[in-house]
Structure formats: C-alpha cells, structure tokens
Amino acid sequence: MPTEEELIARAEELLARGPLLPPPAERKRLREAAGLTQQDVATALHTKRETVNGWETGRTTPRPPRLAAYQHLLNGWTEQYPPPPATPTPPSRLHRRS
C-alpha cells in the first residue's frame, strides 16, 4: 500500500500536468487559426465532423485513442498560434452629479 507521501507525490504530478485539453472555445480558436475546418480535423482523426463540433462546444470530450492525438494537435497549434494578449479593461468612469 502506498504511503501518504507517495500518494501526495502522485497527486502533485497530476497537478503539474495541467489540464489535458484547453477550454472548448480555445480549441475552436486554434483550429480556425490553423485555417482548418471541423471536417479537416475529423478526417485526420478518423471521426465525424459532428464529433469535433461536440469537442469544440464542450458537449463531449474525446476518448482514447483520439484524445492523445487531439491533445497533440492542440498542443502544436498552441505553440504556433499563441493566444492574443489580453486587452485591458478600461477603467469605469465616475459620473458626478452637478
């Protein structure tokens, strides 16, 4: 039986990995940045366009073996097409009554 320290170390390894996939909206952004359609991705991963649509809307999550391939694809696109810098929110203006 693993010790408490071993279990915590394993949990830390999982935390260090981060999420398996970016959020659904980012998945779509990356695909569009690459200039590909959902059908292009579906064909490459031997699945249906509707399946890719489900991944990009968050309705479904890819399962092995497509999960690893999709994650690899998204990771490559993340390096090629980093997210745009966040635009600062303008400070709200205070309205004074005269």
SVG drawing of the C-alpha trace seen along z (x, -y; Angstrom):
<svg xmlns="http://www.w3.org/2000/svg" viewBox="-26 -71 32 73">
<polyline fill="none" stroke="black" stroke-width="0.4" points="0.0,0.0 1.4,-3.4 2.3,-5.8 0.7,-9.2 3.8,-10.9 3.8,-8.7 0.1,-9.5 0.7,-13.2 3.7,-13.0 1.4,-11.3 -1.2,-14.0 1.5,-16.7 2.5,-15.0 -1.1,-15.2 -1.3,-18.9 1.9,-19.7 0.5,-18.3 -2.3,-20.8 -5.5,-20.3 -5.5,-17.7 -7.2,-20.0 -7.7,-23.7 -11.3,-25.1 -13.7,-24.4 -13.6,-28.0 -9.8,-27.8 -10.0,-24.6 -12.1,-26.3 -9.8,-29.3 -6.8,-27.2 -8.4,-25.2 -9.6,-28.4 -6.1,-30.0 -4.7,-26.9 -7.1,-27.6 -8.8,-24.2 -12.4,-23.1 -14.0,-20.8 -14.2,-18.3 -10.5,-18.6 -9.8,-17.6 -12.5,-14.9 -10.9,-13.4 -7.4,-13.4 -8.6,-11.8 -11.0,-9.3 -14.1,-10.6 -17.2,-12.6 -17.4,-16.4 -20.2,-16.3 -17.8,-14.7 -15.3,-17.5 -18.1,-20.0 -19.0,-18.4 -15.4,-18.7 -15.3,-22.4 -18.6,-23.2 -17.8,-21.2 -20.8,-18.8 -18.4,-15.8 -14.8,-15.0 -12.5,-12.9 -11.7,-9.5 -8.6,-7.4 -7.0,-6.9 -8.3,-10.1 -7.8,-12.0 -4.0,-11.8 -4.0,-12.7 -6.3,-15.6 -4.2,-16.8 -1.1,-16.6 -2.7,-18.6 -3.9,-21.3 -0.5,-21.5 1.2,-22.0 -1.3,-24.7 -0.9,-26.4 2.8,-26.8 2.1,-28.1 -0.8,-30.3 -0.5,-31.7 -3.5,-33.4 -3.7,-37.1 -2.6,-39.4 -5.4,-40.2 -6.8,-43.7 -7.0,-45.7 -10.5,-46.7 -10.8,-50.5 -11.4,-51.9 -15.0,-52.8 -15.8,-56.5 -17.2,-58.0 -20.2,-60.1 -20.7,-63.1 -23.9,-64.9 -23.7,-68.7"/>
</svg>
